[in-house]
Amino acid sequence: MKKFLTLMAVFAAFLFVVAPAQAKKFVTIGTGGVTGVYYPTGGAIAKMVNKKSKEYGLKATVESTGGSVFNINAVMSGDLEFGIAQSDRQYQAYQGIAEWDGKPQKDLRAVFSIHPEAITLIASADAGIKSINDIKGKKINLGNPGSGQLQNSKDVLEAVGLTENDVQAFYVKAVEAPGLIQDGRIDGFFYTVGHPNGNIKEATSGRVKVNIVPIEGAGIEKLIKEKPYYALGKIDMKNYPNAANADADTVNSIGVKATLVTSAKVSDDIVYAITKEVFENFDEFKTLHPAYSVLTKEDMLQGLSAPIHPGALKYYKEAGLVKYINPELIK
């Protein structure tokens, strides 16, 4: 009996030592291609969480994927715990439209927004385009057919009372537009993209001087209310020192956002840990990629359209950030 009790004591001690390691939870964040912004974003989040791995009993890894649609579907199937997705895709999935036509993903949950992907209007300084309304009658590239870029351009035009018929519309890929504006073949072009961007640097560095034009006003604010996957944003002009209006600190715009999503089935404590580490180390997070330079905590709660996960909501209540969340997303 004495020997048995000794063995039991040893076994109990072994369990005490080993159990915490066995209890560690592993989560994977789906991102995008390794050369894009999504992959380093996922890596930055994982790095922050893994610094507190012992405290949370949590280990985060990153997976390079096909992007928004893949990530949402993988999160819904349980193959990923988290995924990065454009805010318009988040909206479409939850509502059951586009790729999810008739199949609303009602277990999809929002965690926070990340970097903005701004609808950017670049215009020749000689074209006299100082506001979005000034493009009427001008030669403007709206984007190639079938692209999200083209739909973004149409939405902005409609918001200010214009249509594509009110401009001399071009429909080429955004990457081709800098050459066209420098050749004098177009007056301006729209480009939905995270900043800084190499193609826009090219457009602002040539012989033809160009401005980055503000996209703002009552019509734009109304658009955000009608299409909640859009959000206000700012373009940091330090990224484009050769632009004609480089002396401006920032230029107002609108765009979609990269967002972090998860499933209602992922536990509250895991989502709480991810959320807390990003927001508690916000200044560090902003230094990890140039696309984050104009971020604020308030910005990271805009552009969401699926309900906020309870684990994330717990942190936002503790941090006094709930007031920045659309009340309709708190369930």
Disulfide bonds with the S-S distance in Angstrom:
none
